[in-house]
Amino acid sequence: MTKHSIATVSLSGSLDEKLRAIAAAGFDTVEIFENDLLSFNGSPRDVGKLCRDLGLAVCAFQPFRDFEGMPEPQRSRNFARAARKFDLMAELQTDLLLVCSNISTASLGGIDRAAADFRALGELAAAHGLRVGFEALAWGRHVNDYRDAWEIVRRADHKSIGVILDSFHALAPGFPVTAIPSIPADKIFLVQLADAPKLGLDVLSWSRHFRCFPGQGDLPVGAFMEAVRATGYDGPLSLEIFNDQFRSGSAVRTATDGLRSLILLEDQLTESSSGAAVATLQPKARSRGVGFIEFAINEAKAQELAALFGQLGFRKTGSHRSKDVERWSQGHIELVINCEPDGFAHSHYITHGPGVCAIAIDVDDVDKTMMRAEALRARTFYQPVGPGELEIPAIRGVGGSLLYFLDAPGKNWDTDFAALSSDAATDRLGTVDHISQSMPYDEMLSWLLFYTGILDLQRLPQFEIADPLGLVQSQALISGNQGLRVILNGSSATRTLSARFINEFFGSGVQHVAFSCTDIFAAVADMRARGMDFLKIPDNYYDDIEAKYGLDAAAMADLRDNQILYDREGDGEFFQIYSHVFDERFFFEIVERRNYQGFGAANAAIRLAAQTREARPLGMPRMG
């Protein structure tokens, strides 16, 4: 069974905090980063004991810098320094020292010179019963390619000298991985893994600030691992991540994400294998769409929310048999208003105020989805149910909310709700088009991995949205049948509407829900007739749309009069309109798609500016 490892440099906090988070996440081994040890208020022996007490083996100590190819007297000092590190490693109880390729301007090139240095270092390591792994840094002065590092190891020809392969250092510069299978497995002492988004940066800056876990970036880590697997390597897979978000975020969350990424990577390799390997995870269930969205709210605000639902064309179609919970329906959309004074929804309301406390996802196999989620370290949720009530499997989602899973649509309504008759009306809205969740920027990669790991969601390219008070990063996720769309928004600026929502809502959560329709003009007309009012869009916007797309006068009048925004991609058209923000928390969007796949990103800045004009000024206390 593959051992899972992570370098302590990947996490925030002190060394002991990092080690506890790593152990709690379920890792087997750990790489101790030198700076973490140097700043720790204890001896290497104390660190080794803490690791063993936590059930962690130390698979490596790193890094040892600027070793090979140095002239005298630096060369002799390097060997003396190595001897000291070997003594330290004995206290840690680890047998592997990572040596990264030299970046010193004083270093001398030459593969044979480097091989001779490593042969001598191998003799010193062997005398201590230790091993040395050589890693090519992508910015190394003379050695920046894993193939050269391997050639140096091969020529050193010493049992205590091996190569360390790092996916970032191989993939970021674009080196082919085809040479990896030719390296003997017993000469690969460690494999380190990191992904990264595609950025136009020098490789050093790219590495130092933007590495991420496999599956969170754009590098072909799977192809790298296929090449490693071809060697027969069966040692630890170790994550080494330099990322500003990770170093400022929760160590527990980052460690959990790290292990999740390794499990997903191994599952990906199993799926691509032509052999009889046993799958590590249940296959992803097919997502069919949103089953229902549940709003937690108090009794007074519930009347206002119900009135808003009515204006949007929803009808009250059910009451819970034993709780203060209502069902509101339209088309294939189901909304729930929960005013129950006990239970999870009430706790969510007390913590966050009015808002979405749960989302139900309709999948084709609930049991397999829950098994996959649990294997990926998602937190399951259970609460007592009354006699005869349906227990719906659930896990914790963004901001502590719930993700329910349904595979028998309608069963929950038949079991838990008494049906109510309602006046016949034309359903203008059909489905939940997408759900947008706001979170701190440093949580976006975590929830990206969560959603794409558990559900059949694929990520679209991330883009930036200009809020009047800062930039917002937006990441769309979409299922294969396009029945489920989730948007993750995060901002490191503190005054954007996304950031203010997090502060007002006391944490991450759903900031807006979009409903689809087939005739937005008819839908809006019906809603206005019921008293609905919409976000005011400035005339300047419509002047620009008219010039940009050449729409005829009648079409422009319909857009302008109804405050509907418009976008076009190829022959596809997109129409969207927004409600006002409800209780300074969340809002609704109505969309019509005509052969259009996006989300109206070109209009996002216009919407944000309009909402900013309506928002309570910063610093003014909230009323009520």
NORUR-V510922 format. One record per pair of residues at least 12 apart in sequence whose C-alpha atoms are under 10 Angstrom apart, sorted by the first residue. I is the first residue (numbers start at 1). J is the second residue. Records with the same first field share a line. If there is no record, write none. Layout:
BEGIN
I=J / J
END
This chain:
BEGIN
1=234 / 235 / 236
2=28 / 233 / 234 / 235 / 236 / 237 / 262 / 266
3=27 / 28 / 29 / 30 / 59 / 234 / 235 / 236 / 237 / 238
4=26 / 27 / 28 / 29 / 30 / 235 / 236 / 237 / 238 / 239 / 258 / 259 / 262 / 263
5=22 / 26 / 27 / 28 / 29 / 30 / 31 / 56 / 57 / 58 / 59 / 60 / 191 / 192 / 193 / 236 / 237 / 238 / 239 / 240 / 258 / 259 / 262
6=19 / 22 / 27 / 28 / 29 / 30 / 31 / 32 / 58 / 59 / 192 / 193 / 236 / 237 / 238 / 239 / 240 / 241 / 255 / 258 / 259
7=19 / 22 / 29 / 30 / 31 / 32 / 33 / 58 / 59 / 60 / 61 / 62 / 192 / 238 / 239 / 240 / 241 / 242
8=22 / 30 / 31 / 32 / 33 / 34 / 35 / 36 / 37 / 62 / 239 / 240 / 241 / 251 / 255
9=31 / 32 / 33 / 34 / 35 / 36 / 62 / 239 / 240 / 241 / 242 / 243 / 246 / 247
10=31 / 33 / 211 / 212 / 213 / 239 / 240 / 241 / 242 / 243 / 244 / 246 / 247 / 251 / 254 / 255 / 258
11=240 / 241 / 242 / 243 / 244 / 245 / 246 / 247 / 248 / 249 / 250 / 251 / 252 / 253 / 254 / 255 / 258
12=243 / 244 / 245 / 246 / 247 / 248 / 249 / 250 / 251 / 252 / 254 / 255
13=36 / 247 / 248 / 249 / 250 / 251
14=36 / 37 / 39 / 40 / 41 / 251
15=32 / 33 / 35 / 36 / 37 / 38 / 39 / 40 / 41 / 47
16=36 / 37 / 40 / 41 / 42 / 47 / 50 / 51
17=251 / 252
18=36 / 250 / 251 / 252 / 254 / 255
19=32 / 47 / 50 / 51 / 54 / 56 / 251 / 252 / 255
20=50 / 51 / 54 / 55 / 56 / 251 / 252 / 255
21=54 / 250 / 251 / 252 / 253 / 254 / 255 / 256
22=51 / 54 / 56 / 251 / 252 / 253 / 254 / 255 / 256 / 258 / 259
23=51 / 53 / 54 / 55 / 56 / 252 / 255 / 256
24=54 / 55 / 252 / 255 / 256
25=251 / 252 / 253 / 254 / 255 / 256 / 257 / 258 / 259 / 260 / 377
26=55 / 56 / 255 / 256 / 259 / 260 / 377
27=55 / 56 / 57 / 238 / 255 / 256 / 258 / 259
28=54 / 55 / 56 / 57 / 58 / 59 / 236
29=51 / 52 / 55 / 56 / 57 / 58 / 59 / 60 / 236 / 237 / 238
30=51 / 56 / 57 / 58 / 59 / 60 / 61 / 94 / 236 / 238 / 239
31=57 / 58 / 59 / 60 / 61 / 62 / 63 / 94 / 96 / 97 / 98 / 238 / 239 / 240
32=47 / 48 / 58 / 59 / 60 / 61 / 62 / 63 / 92 / 94
33=60 / 61 / 62 / 63 / 64 / 98 / 240
34=61 / 62 / 63 / 64 / 85
35=62 / 63
37=61
43=88 / 91 / 92
44=87 / 88 / 89 / 90 / 91 / 92 / 93
45=88 / 89 / 90 / 91 / 92 / 93
46=91 / 92
47=91 / 92 / 93
48=89 / 90 / 91 / 92 / 93 / 94
49=91 / 92 / 93
50=92
51=92 / 93
52=92 / 93
57=92 / 93 / 94
58=89 / 92 / 93 / 94 / 95 / 96
59=93 / 94 / 95 / 96 / 97 / 189 / 190 / 235 / 236 / 238
60=89 / 92 / 93 / 94 / 95 / 96 / 97 / 98 / 131 / 132 / 133 / 189 / 190 / 238
61=85 / 86 / 88 / 89 / 92 / 93 / 94 / 95 / 96 / 97 / 98 / 99 / 132
62=85 / 96 / 97 / 98 / 99 / 100 / 133
63=97 / 98 / 99 / 100 / 135
64=78 / 81 / 82 / 85 / 97 / 98 / 99 / 100 / 101 / 102 / 132 / 133 / 134
65=78 / 98 / 99 / 100 / 101 / 102 / 103 / 104
66=78 / 99 / 100 / 101 / 102 / 103 / 104 / 105 / 106 / 107 / 140 / 141
67=79 / 81 / 82 / 99 / 100 / 101 / 102 / 103 / 104 / 107 / 114 / 117 / 118 / 121
68=99 / 100 / 101 / 102 / 103 / 104 / 107 / 108 / 109 / 110 / 111 / 113 / 114 / 115 / 116 / 117 / 118 / 121 / 134 / 142 / 143
69=101 / 102 / 104 / 106 / 107 / 108 / 109 / 110 / 111 / 112 / 113 / 114 / 115 / 116 / 117 / 118 / 142
70=102 / 104 / 105 / 106 / 107 / 108 / 109 / 113 / 114 / 117
71=106 / 107 / 108
74=106 / 107
75=107 / 117
78=121
79=117 / 120 / 121 / 124
82=97 / 121 / 124 / 125
83=121 / 124 / 125 / 128
85=97
86=124 / 125 / 127 / 128 / 129 / 130 / 131
87=128
89=128 / 130
90=128 / 129 / 130
94=130 / 131
95=125 / 128 / 129 / 130 / 131 / 132
96=125 / 129 / 130 / 131 / 132 / 133 / 160 / 161 / 162 / 189 / 190
97=125 / 130 / 131 / 132 / 133 / 134 / 161 / 189
98=131 / 132 / 133 / 134 / 135 / 162 / 163 / 164 / 189 / 190
99=118 / 132 / 133 / 134 / 135 / 136 / 137 / 163 / 164
100=133 / 134 / 135 / 136 / 137 / 140 / 143 / 144 / 149 / 164
101=114 / 134 / 135 / 136 / 137 / 138 / 139 / 140 / 141 / 142 / 143 / 144 / 145 / 146 / 149
102=114 / 135 / 136 / 137 / 139 / 140 / 141 / 142 / 143 / 144
103=137 / 139 / 140 / 141 / 142 / 143 / 144
104=140 / 141 / 142
105=141 / 142
106=141
107=141 / 142
108=141 / 142
109=141 / 142 / 143
110=142 / 143 / 152
111=142 / 143 / 148 / 149 / 151 / 152 / 153 / 155 / 156
112=151 / 152 / 155 / 156
113=152 / 156
114=142 / 143 / 149 / 152 / 153 / 155 / 156
115=149 / 151 / 152 / 153 / 154 / 155 / 156 / 157 / 158 / 161
116=152 / 153 / 155 / 156 / 157
117=152 / 156
118=132 / 133 / 134 / 152 / 153 / 155 / 156 / 157 / 158 / 160 / 161 / 162
119=152 / 153 / 155 / 156 / 157 / 158 / 159 / 160 / 161
120=156 / 158 / 161
121=156 / 158 / 160 / 161
122=156 / 157 / 158 / 159 / 160 / 161 / 162
123=158 / 159 / 160 / 161
124=160
125=159 / 160 / 161
126=158 / 159 / 160 / 161
127=160
129=160
130=160 / 161
131=158 / 159 / 160 / 161 / 162 / 189
132=159 / 160 / 161 / 162 / 163 / 164 / 189
133=149 / 153 / 160 / 161 / 162 / 163 / 164 / 165 / 187 / 188 / 189 / 190
134=146 / 149 / 150 / 152 / 153 / 161 / 162 / 163 / 164 / 165 / 188 / 189 / 190
135=148 / 149 / 150 / 162 / 163 / 164 / 165 / 166 / 169 / 190 / 191 / 192
136=148 / 149 / 150 / 163 / 164 / 165 / 166 / 169 / 170
137=149 / 165 / 166 / 168 / 169 / 170 / 203 / 204
138=166 / 168 / 169 / 170 / 171 / 172 / 173 / 175 / 203 / 204 / 207
139=169 / 173 / 202 / 203 / 204 / 207
140=204
144=169 / 170 / 173
145=169 / 170 / 173 / 175 / 176
146=163 / 164 / 165 / 166 / 167 / 169 / 170 / 175 / 176 / 177 / 179 / 180
147=163 / 165 / 170 / 175 / 176 / 177 / 179 / 180 / 183
149=162 / 163 / 164 / 165
150=162 / 163 / 164 / 165 / 179 / 180 / 183 / 187 / 188
151=163 / 183
153=187 / 188
154=183 / 187
157=187
158=187
159=186 / 187
160=187 / 189
161=187 / 188 / 189
162=184 / 185 / 186 / 187 / 188 / 189 / 190
163=183 / 185 / 186 / 187 / 188 / 189 / 190 / 191
164=187 / 188 / 189 / 190 / 191 / 192
165=180 / 188 / 189 / 190 / 191 / 192 / 193 / 224 / 228
166=190 / 191 / 192 / 193 / 194 / 224 / 238 / 239 / 240
167=191 / 192 / 193 / 194 / 195 / 214 / 219 / 220 / 221 / 222 / 223 / 224 / 225 / 228 / 239 / 240
168=192 / 193 / 194 / 195 / 196 / 203 / 206 / 207 / 211 / 212 / 219 / 220 / 221 / 224 / 240 / 241
169=192 / 193 / 194 / 203 / 204 / 207
170=221 / 224
171=194 / 195 / 196 / 219 / 220 / 221 / 223 / 224
172=195 / 196 / 197 / 198 / 199 / 202 / 203 / 206 / 207 / 218 / 219 / 220
173=202 / 203
174=219
176=223 / 224
177=223 / 224 / 225 / 226 / 227 / 228
178=223 / 224 / 226 / 227 / 228
179=227 / 228
180=224 / 225 / 226 / 227 / 228 / 229 / 230 / 231
181=226 / 227 / 228 / 229 / 230 / 231 / 232 / 233
182=227 / 228 / 230 / 231
183=228 / 230 / 231 / 232 / 233
184=230 / 231 / 232 / 233
185=228 / 229 / 230 / 231 / 232 / 233 / 234 / 235
186=231 / 232 / 233 / 234 / 235
187=233
188=228 / 231 / 232 / 233 / 234 / 235
189=233 / 234 / 235 / 236
190=233 / 234 / 235 / 236 / 237 / 238
191=225 / 228 / 233 / 234 / 235 / 236 / 237 / 238 / 239 / 240
192=236 / 237 / 238 / 239 / 240 / 241
193=211 / 212 / 213 / 214 / 221 / 224 / 225 / 237 / 238 / 239 / 240 / 241 / 262
194=207 / 210 / 211 / 212 / 213 / 214 / 215 / 216 / 217 / 219 / 221 / 238 / 239 / 240 / 241 / 242 / 258
195=207 / 210 / 211 / 212 / 213 / 214 / 215 / 216 / 217 / 218 / 219 / 220 / 221 / 239 / 240 / 241
196=209 / 210 / 211 / 212 / 213 / 214 / 215 / 216 / 217 / 218 / 219 / 220 / 221 / 241 / 243
197=210 / 211 / 212 / 215 / 216 / 217 / 218 / 219 / 462
198=210 / 217 / 218 / 219
199=218
206=242 / 243
207=241 / 242 / 243
208=241 / 242 / 243 / 244
209=241 / 242 / 243 / 244 / 245 / 246 / 247
210=241 / 242 / 243 / 244 / 245 / 246
211=240 / 241 / 242 / 243 / 244 / 245 / 246
212=239 / 240 / 241 / 242 / 243 / 244 / 245 / 246 / 258 / 261 / 445 / 446
213=239 / 240 / 241 / 242 / 243 / 254 / 257 / 258 / 259 / 260 / 261 / 262 / 265 / 445 / 446 / 449
214=239 / 257 / 258 / 260 / 261 / 262 / 263 / 264 / 265 / 449
215=260 / 261 / 262 / 264 / 265 / 445 / 448 / 449 / 452 / 453
216=261 / 444 / 445 / 446 / 447 / 448 / 449 / 452 / 459
217=445
221=265
222=265 / 266 / 268 / 269 / 272
223=269
225=237 / 265 / 266 / 269
226=269 / 272 / 273
229=269
237=262
238=258 / 259 / 262
239=255 / 258 / 259 / 261 / 262
240=258
241=258
243=442
244=442
245=441 / 442 / 443 / 444 / 445
246=442 / 443 / 445 / 446
247=442
248=442
249=440 / 441 / 442 / 443
250=442 / 443
253=443 / 446
254=443 / 445 / 446
256=376 / 377 / 378 / 446
257=376 / 377 / 378 / 445 / 446 / 447 / 449 / 450
258=446 / 449
259=376 / 377
260=373 / 375 / 376 / 377 / 378 / 446 / 449 / 450 / 453
261=376 / 446 / 449 / 450 / 453
262=376
263=280 / 281 / 375 / 376 / 377 / 453
264=280 / 281 / 375 / 376 / 449 / 452 / 453 / 454
265=453
266=279 / 280 / 281
267=279 / 280 / 281 / 282 / 283
268=280 / 281
271=283
280=372 / 375
281=368 / 369 / 371 / 372 / 373 / 374 / 375 / 376 / 454
282=367 / 368 / 369 / 370 / 371 / 372 / 373 / 375 / 454
283=365 / 368 / 369 / 371 / 372 / 454 / 455 / 456
284=363 / 364 / 365 / 368 / 369 / 372 / 373 / 452 / 453 / 454 / 455 / 456 / 457
285=362 / 363 / 364 / 365 / 366 / 367 / 368 / 369 / 370 / 372 / 454 / 455 / 456
286=362 / 363 / 364 / 365 / 366 / 369 / 455 / 456 / 457 / 479 / 480 / 481 / 483
287=361 / 362 / 363 / 364 / 365 / 369 / 405 / 406 / 407 / 455 / 456 / 457 / 478 / 479 / 480 / 481 / 482 / 483 / 484
288=361 / 362 / 363 / 364 / 406 / 407 / 456 / 479 / 480 / 481 / 482 / 483 / 484
289=332 / 333 / 360 / 361 / 362 / 363 / 431 / 432 / 433 / 434 / 479 / 481 / 482 / 483 / 484 / 485
290=332 / 333 / 334 / 359 / 360 / 361 / 362 / 363 / 404 / 405 / 406 / 431 / 432 / 433 / 434 / 435 / 483 / 484 / 485
291=332 / 333 / 334 / 335 / 359 / 360 / 361 / 362 / 363 / 404 / 405 / 406 / 407 / 408 / 409 / 410 / 412 / 431 / 432
292=327 / 328 / 329 / 332 / 333 / 334 / 335 / 336 / 358 / 359 / 360 / 361 / 362 / 404 / 406 / 409 / 432
293=327 / 333 / 334 / 335 / 336 / 337 / 356 / 357 / 358 / 359 / 360 / 361 / 403 / 404 / 432 / 435 / 513
294=325 / 326 / 327 / 334 / 335 / 336 / 337 / 338 / 345 / 355 / 356 / 357 / 358 / 359 / 360 / 402
295=325 / 326 / 335 / 336 / 337 / 338 / 339 / 345 / 348 / 349 / 354 / 355 / 356 / 357 / 358 / 359
296=325 / 336 / 337 / 338 / 339 / 340 / 344 / 345 / 346 / 347 / 348 / 349 / 350 / 352 / 353 / 354 / 355 / 356 / 357 / 358
297=337 / 338 / 339 / 340 / 341 / 345 / 346 / 348 / 349 / 350 / 352 / 353 / 354 / 355 / 356 / 357
298=337 / 338 / 339 / 340 / 341 / 346 / 349 / 350 / 353 / 354
299=324 / 337 / 338 / 339 / 340 / 341
300=339
301=339 / 354 / 582 / 583
302=326 / 337 / 338 / 339 / 354
303=337
304=582 / 583
305=337 / 354 / 582 / 583
306=326 / 328 / 336 / 337
307=530 / 531 / 532
308=527 / 530 / 531 / 532 / 533 / 579 / 582 / 588
309=328 / 329 / 330 / 335 / 532
310=328 / 329 / 527 / 530 / 531 / 532
311=524 / 526 / 527 / 528 / 529 / 530 / 531 / 532 / 533
312=330 / 427 / 428 / 429 / 515 / 523 / 524 / 526 / 527 / 528 / 530 / 531 / 532 / 533 / 579 / 588 / 590
313=328 / 329 / 330 / 331 / 425 / 426 / 427 / 428 / 429 / 523 / 524 / 526 / 527 / 530 / 532
314=327 / 328 / 329 / 330 / 331 / 333 / 334 / 335 / 425 / 427 / 428 / 429
315=327 / 328 / 329 / 330 / 334 / 335 / 420 / 421 / 422 / 423 / 424 / 425 / 427
316=328 / 329 / 330 / 335 / 336 / 419 / 420 / 421 / 422 / 423
317=329 / 330 / 334 / 413 / 417 / 418 / 419 / 420 / 421 / 422
318=336 / 413 / 414 / 416 / 417 / 418 / 419 / 420 / 421 / 422
319=336 / 337 / 413 / 416 / 417 / 418 / 419 / 420
320=336 / 338 / 389 / 413 / 415 / 416 / 417 / 418 / 419
321=386 / 389 / 415 / 416 / 417 / 418 / 419
322=340 / 386 / 387 / 389 / 416 / 417 / 418
323=338 / 339 / 340 / 341 / 342 / 386 / 416 / 417
324=337 / 338 / 339 / 340 / 341 / 342
325=337 / 338 / 339 / 340 / 416 / 417
326=338 / 339 / 417 / 418
327=413 / 417 / 418 / 419 / 420
329=427 / 429
330=425 / 426 / 427 / 428 / 429 / 430 / 431
331=426 / 427 / 428 / 429 / 430 / 431 / 432 / 516 / 517
332=427 / 429 / 430 / 431 / 432
333=429 / 430 / 431 / 432 / 433 / 515 / 516
334=360 / 413 / 431 / 432
335=356 / 359
336=356 / 358 / 359
337=355 / 356
338=356 / 357
343=383 / 384 / 385
344=357 / 358 / 381 / 382 / 383 / 401 / 402
345=357 / 358 / 401 / 402
348=399 / 400 / 401 / 402
349=505
351=400 / 505 / 506 / 507
352=399 / 400 / 502 / 503 / 504 / 505 / 506 / 507 / 508 / 509 / 585
353=504 / 505 / 506 / 583 / 585
354=505 / 582 / 583 / 584 / 585 / 586
355=401 / 505 / 509 / 510 / 511 / 512 / 582 / 583 / 585 / 586 / 587
356=401 / 402 / 509 / 510 / 511 / 512 / 513 / 585 / 586
357=397 / 398 / 399 / 400 / 401 / 402 / 403 / 509 / 510
358=394 / 395 / 396 / 397 / 398 / 400 / 401 / 402 / 403 / 404 / 509 / 510
359=394 / 397 / 401 / 402 / 403 / 404 / 405 / 435 / 510
360=392 / 393 / 394 / 402 / 403 / 404 / 405 / 406
361=394 / 403 / 404 / 405 / 406 / 407 / 455 / 484
362=404 / 405 / 406 / 407 / 408 / 409 / 483 / 484
363=404 / 405 / 406 / 407 / 408 / 409 / 455 / 456
364=405 / 406 / 407 / 408
365=405 / 406 / 407 / 408
366=392 / 393 / 394 / 404 / 405 / 406 / 407 / 408
367=393 / 405 / 406 / 407
369=393 / 405 / 406 / 454 / 455
370=393 / 394 / 395 / 404 / 405 / 454
371=454
372=453 / 454 / 455
373=394 / 395 / 450 / 451 / 453 / 454 / 455
374=395 / 454
375=454
376=449 / 450 / 453 / 454
377=450
378=394 / 395 / 396 / 397 / 450 / 454
379=394 / 395 / 396 / 397 / 400 / 402
380=393 / 394 / 395 / 396 / 397 / 402 / 403
381=393 / 394 / 395 / 396 / 402 / 403 / 404
382=394 / 395
386=416
388=415 / 416
389=412 / 415 / 416 / 417
390=411 / 412 / 413 / 414 / 415 / 416
391=412 / 416
392=404 / 405 / 406 / 407 / 412
393=405 / 406
394=406
397=447 / 450 / 451 / 508 / 509
398=437 / 438 / 439 / 443 / 446 / 447 / 450 / 488 / 507 / 508 / 509 / 510
399=437 / 438 / 439 / 502 / 505 / 506 / 507 / 508 / 509 / 510
400=507 / 508 / 509
401=508 / 509 / 510
426=523 / 526
427=517 / 523
428=515 / 516 / 517 / 518 / 519 / 520 / 521 / 522 / 523 / 524 / 526 / 527
429=515 / 516 / 517 / 518 / 519 / 520 / 523 / 590 / 591 / 592
430=515 / 516 / 517 / 518
431=483 / 484 / 514 / 515 / 516 / 517
432=483 / 484 / 485 / 513 / 514 / 515 / 516 / 517 / 589 / 590 / 591
433=482 / 483 / 484 / 485 / 486 / 513 / 514 / 515 / 516 / 517 / 589 / 590 / 591 / 592 / 593 / 599
434=476 / 477 / 478 / 482 / 483 / 484 / 485 / 486 / 487 / 512 / 513 / 514 / 515 / 516 / 589 / 591 / 599
435=476 / 484 / 485 / 486 / 487 / 488 / 510 / 511 / 512 / 513 / 514 / 515 / 588 / 589
436=474 / 475 / 476 / 485 / 486 / 487 / 488 / 489 / 509 / 510 / 511 / 512 / 513 / 514 / 586
437=474 / 486 / 487 / 488 / 489 / 490 / 498 / 502 / 508 / 509 / 510 / 511 / 512 / 513
438=472 / 473 / 474 / 487 / 488 / 489 / 490 / 491 / 497 / 498 / 499 / 500 / 501 / 502 / 507 / 508 / 509 / 510 / 511 / 512
439=488 / 489 / 490 / 491 / 492 / 498 / 499 / 501 / 502 / 503 / 507 / 508 / 509 / 510 / 511
440=488 / 489 / 490 / 491 / 492 / 493 / 494 / 498 / 499 / 502 / 503 / 507 / 508
441=472 / 473 / 474 / 488 / 489 / 490 / 491 / 492 / 493 / 498 / 499
442=490 / 491 / 492
443=488 / 489 / 490 / 508
444=473 / 474 / 475 / 488 / 489 / 490 / 491
445=475 / 488
447=488
448=475 / 476 / 477 / 486 / 487 / 488
451=477 / 478 / 486
452=477 / 478 / 479
455=478 / 479 / 484
456=477 / 478 / 479 / 480 / 481 / 484
457=476 / 477 / 478 / 479 / 480 / 481 / 482 / 484 / 485 / 486
458=476 / 477 / 478 / 479 / 480 / 485
459=475 / 476 / 477 / 478 / 479 / 485 / 486 / 487
460=474 / 475 / 476 / 477 / 478 / 487 / 598
461=474 / 475 / 476 / 477
462=474 / 475 / 476 / 477 / 488 / 489
463=475 / 476 / 489 / 601
464=489 / 490 / 491 / 601 / 604 / 605
465=489 / 491 / 601 / 602 / 603 / 604 / 605 / 606 / 608
466=496 / 602 / 604 / 605 / 606 / 608 / 609
467=491 / 493 / 495 / 496 / 497 / 498 / 604 / 605 / 606 / 607 / 608 / 609 / 611 / 612
468=495 / 496 / 497 / 605 / 606 / 608 / 609 / 610 / 611 / 612 / 613
469=493 / 494 / 495 / 496 / 497 / 608 / 609 / 612
470=491 / 492 / 493 / 494 / 495 / 496 / 497 / 498 / 499
471=490 / 491 / 492 / 493 / 494 / 495 / 496 / 498 / 605
472=489 / 490 / 491 / 492 / 493 / 496 / 497 / 498 / 499 / 605
473=488 / 489 / 490 / 491 / 492 / 498
474=487 / 488 / 489 / 490 / 491 / 601
475=487 / 488 / 489 / 490
476=488 / 489 / 598 / 599
482=597
485=514
486=510 / 513
487=510 / 512 / 599
488=509 / 510 / 511
489=508 / 510 / 511
490=502 / 508
495=618
496=608 / 612
497=511 / 608 / 609 / 611 / 612 / 615
498=511 / 608
500=584 / 585 / 618
501=584 / 585 / 586
502=585
504=584 / 585 / 622
505=584 / 585 / 586
509=585 / 586
510=585 / 586 / 587
511=581 / 584 / 585 / 586 / 587 / 588
512=578 / 579 / 581 / 582 / 585 / 586 / 587 / 588 / 589
513=578 / 586 / 587 / 588 / 589 / 590
514=576 / 577 / 578 / 587 / 588 / 589 / 590 / 591
515=576 / 588 / 589 / 590 / 591 / 592
516=575 / 576 / 589 / 590 / 591 / 592 / 593
517=575 / 590 / 591 / 592 / 593
518=591 / 592 / 593 / 594
519=575 / 591 / 592 / 593
520=562 / 564 / 575 / 576 / 577 / 590 / 591 / 592 / 593
521=558 / 559 / 562 / 564 / 575 / 592
523=590 / 591 / 592
524=562 / 563 / 564 / 577 / 590
525=562
528=562
532=579 / 580
533=562 / 563 / 578 / 579 / 580
534=562 / 563 / 564 / 577 / 578 / 579 / 580 / 581 / 588 / 589
535=562 / 563 / 564 / 577 / 578 / 579 / 580 / 581 / 589 / 607 / 610 / 611 / 614
536=560 / 562 / 563 / 564 / 577 / 578 / 579 / 580 / 607 / 610 / 611 / 613 / 614
537=560 / 562 / 563 / 564 / 565 / 577 / 578 / 606 / 607 / 609 / 610 / 611
538=560 / 563 / 606 / 607 / 609 / 610
539=560 / 563
541=560 / 565 / 566 / 603 / 606
542=556 / 557 / 559 / 560 / 563 / 564 / 565 / 566
543=556 / 560
545=559 / 565 / 566 / 567
549=566 / 567 / 568
559=575 / 576 / 577
562=577
563=576 / 577 / 578
564=576 / 577 / 578 / 590 / 591
565=577 / 578 / 591 / 600 / 602 / 603 / 604 / 606 / 607
566=591 / 592 / 600 / 602 / 603
567=593 / 596 / 598 / 599 / 600 / 601 / 602 / 603
568=594 / 595 / 596 / 598 / 600 / 602
569=594 / 595 / 596 / 597 / 598 / 600
570=595 / 596
571=594 / 595 / 596
572=593 / 594 / 595 / 596 / 597 / 598
573=592 / 593 / 594 / 595 / 596 / 597 / 598 / 600
574=591 / 592 / 593 / 594 / 595 / 596 / 597 / 598 / 599 / 600
575=590 / 591 / 592 / 593 / 594 / 596 / 599 / 600
576=589 / 590 / 591 / 592 / 593 / 599 / 600 / 603
577=589 / 590 / 591 / 592 / 607
578=590 / 591 / 607 / 611
579=611
580=610 / 611 / 614 / 615
581=611 / 614 / 615
583=622 / 623 / 624
584=614 / 615 / 616 / 622
END
